[in-house]
Amino acid sequence: MGTTPRSAFRARLTRLTVLATAAAATLTATTTTAATATPSRAAACTGYVGLTFDDGPSGSTTALLDVLRRNGLRATMFNQGQNAAANPSLVRAQVSAGMWIGNHSYTHPHLTGLSQAQIDAEISRTQQAIANAGGGTPKLFRPPYGETNATVKSVAARHGLTQIIWDVDSRDWNGASTDAIVQAAGRLTNGQTILMHDWSANTLAAIPRIAQGLASRGLCAGMISPQTGRAVAPG
């Protein structure tokens, strides 16, 4: 037996109502998931630490950025001016990967043994090299070897730079093992920074374990505040 036009219309209307209800439920569930995902991730961060890498960019930078991205980490790259000038594409890659760029002098000298004019040249040339490479204008400065004095600090300040040393030394520059580097990162507490290097293979190998260790303690990789020199939530 065939259906009447009115019955067919009623059946079609019922099907459309069911489909619309299902679509609305799906949209509500998706919206709820998206809205709650970010707060839950943020809630997992009970503190922030500063991961810092000196001496780049170099032939190791691409691999370093890749492993940092894969482990959900951001870091501050204290670049040498001469390396930034020679590898502008790597500076841009650092920025694209979400890293922050700092000034680490032009030629990595012992600044405390230089004249004020020489210190100024080391710092100003690096500011220009990083800006020319697409890295913006750094606000953070790390003196080579952590060696500083009142003159170095005042020259850096004249260029709008906050001097950043470190709280924990990974000693990767001295051949520290991957295990030792992971253990060093395990000493970080809220607001502190760790010294690592762009070129260290052992540091590269340590990064996944560093990420796991931080997450297990509720710590997240943050930015270094130019106001306080402490690691804070990314702005």
Secondary structure, DSSP 8 states (H G I E B T S, - for coil): ----HHHHHHHHHHHHHHHHHHHHHHHHHHHHHHHHHHHHHHHT-SEEEEEEEES-SSTTHHHHHHHHHHTT---EEEE-HHHHHH-HHHHHHHHHTT-EEEE--SS---GGGS-HHHHHHHHHHHHHHHHHTT-----EE--GGG---HHHHHHHHHTT-EE---SEE--GGGT--HHHHHHHHTT--TT-EEEEETT-HHHHHHHHHHHHHHHHTTEEE-EE-TTTSSEE---
